[in-house]
Amino acid sequence: MEPLIGALNNLLTMDGQQINNLGRLLIFGGLLLLLVAFLLNLQPMLIREGAEGKRRLYSLNLILGASILLLITLTWGGLILESIYCLQGIRCD
């Protein structure tokens, strides 16, 4: 495990401390992919199917959508909170 962590640390950071552009791209790309996964999960609930035009709710999609939304809220909220603290000069890592 240690060689993998060392290689990723060298690839995604500068001097082992600051995140480089590739690391930022990976972080923000992952956050945007969470949003895409949430929207793709909502798609079956928003499309009308059948002659009656009723929307069908799938319990698995609801559970998965709620868990992805919770993950989005926690990760994006933590990132925003860390940015606000860093802009104020408090706990800037």
Phi, psi and omega in degrees: 000324182298317177297325179292317179294319178296318179294317178294323179296318178291328182284322189258355181230161173255127180059020179073006183239301185268142180283133178272184184296324178295320177295319177296318178299319179294318180294308183289327175296320177295322178294320178290327177293330174298318178295320178296318178298320178296316180293321177294328178288329179281340185307313180296335180280340184263343182272132178277135182237153174083176182287328181285341181075025180278149174269137180254127177262130178253128184296325178296319178294322179296316180293314179296318178296319179294321180290322177293319178297321177296318178296318176299314182298316181292316183287314180291321178296318178295320179294317179294317179297317178296321178295320179295315179297320181292323178294330178275353179086014180256130175048050179274106182270000000 
